[in-house]
Amino acid sequence: MFDRLIGKLFQRAERRAAEDFQANARAINEKVRLLAKLGGAGSVSPAACRKYSASGA
């Protein structure tokens, strides 16, 4: 009986960890796709970034 209880606890923990890992992987993939989409839209040189940030725009 004790073995079954401990086994259920471990299975629940493993399942929860796998679900969390999968959710994190989905979120990371979504962010990577967004960054790739933004990066593909056109790149801005670091000098241009400094120019615009210095002007306050």
SVG drawing of the C-alpha trace seen along z (x, -y; Angstrom):
<svg xmlns="http://www.w3.org/2000/svg" viewBox="-2 -65 30 67">
<polyline fill="none" stroke="black" stroke-width="0.4" points="0.0,0.0 2.8,-2.4 4.6,-1.5 1.6,-2.4 1.2,-5.7 4.8,-6.7 4.6,-5.5 1.5,-7.7 3.3,-10.7 6.3,-10.1 4.1,-9.6 2.2,-12.8 5.4,-14.8 6.9,-13.4 3.8,-14.2 3.6,-17.7 7.3,-18.3 6.8,-17.1 3.8,-19.3 5.7,-22.3 8.6,-21.6 6.3,-21.3 4.6,-24.6 8.0,-26.3 9.1,-24.9 6.0,-26.2 6.5,-29.7 10.2,-29.7 9.4,-28.6 6.7,-31.3 9.3,-33.9 11.9,-32.6 9.4,-32.7 8.5,-36.3 12.2,-37.4 12.9,-35.6 9.9,-37.4 11.1,-40.8 14.7,-40.1 13.5,-39.2 11.6,-42.4 14.8,-44.3 17.9,-44.9 19.0,-48.1 22.7,-48.8 23.9,-49.6 25.1,-53.0 21.5,-53.8 20.2,-52.7 22.6,-55.0 21.7,-57.9 18.0,-57.5 18.3,-56.9 20.5,-60.0 17.9,-62.2 15.2,-61.0 13.0,-59.6"/>
</svg>
